[in-house]
Amino acid sequence: MKMVREIVDAMVLFEKNNVNPVVVTYSQGNLRVNRVMKSWKERRNLRECYIYLCQVEGRCDPVELRWEIESNRWFIERL
């Protein structure tokens, strides 16, 4: 996995209290999320965030996404 830390556009699916990313658009194209393997709440850069470790279509390695709750911004952390 390589560190990217790029702001992305994400299409998400809301299921009750859960937010799951479905499609992520970044500078190199689109990533389709097959499933969220693990998610947890964390505090980064003095902001409350959710971290999502996702299995992505066409890739063996997982992708790490970060959602900043207050600003509602998505970042791709590791690719």
N, C-alpha and C positions, 0 to 999 in steps of 0.2 A: 504494500500500500504506500502511496506517495501523498504527501501533504499538498493540498490544493488551496483551501480556504478562499473559495470564490463565491460571490453572491449568485444565487440561482433563482429561477422561477420554478415553483413547484405546484403541481395539481395534487390536491389532497382529498382523501375520503374521510368523512366524519362518521364514526360509528359510536353512538351514545357519547361517552366521555373520551373516546380514543380518536386521535388524529393519525392517519396513516398516509404517508406519501405514496402516490401512484405513478406519476411521471415527473421527471426532473429535466429542465432545459438549462443547459449551460453552454459555454463558449464553443465546446467541441461537439455539440449535438444534443440528442435526447437520450435519457436513460429511463427504461421502463422497469419499475420496481416489482419483482415477483412476490416478495414477502418481506416483512420486517422481522428480522431474526431476534432483535433485542432493542429495547428502548429504555432510557432512564433520564431522570431529571438531574441537572447539574447547574452549577453557577460558574460561568466563564465571563471574563472581562467585566465583572460586576453586574452581570445580567443573568436572569433566570432563563435557562435553555433546556430544551429536550434534545437528546442525542439519539439518533436512529441508526442502527447497524442494519443495512439492507442487503438482501440478495438481489442482484440486478440481472436482467435478461442479457445473455451473451457474455457474461464475465464470471470467472471462477472466484475471484476475490470479492469480499463484501465491500460496500461503499458506506462511508460514514457521513450522515447528514446532520446538520444542527439547525434547530428552529429557535430563534429568539422570540420569546413569548410577547414581550411588551411592544416591540417594533414590528412583529409579524414578518420577520425576514428569514429566509432560508439560505443556508450556506452549505456547500459541499466541502467537507473537511478533508477527507481522505479518499483516494481513488485507487 
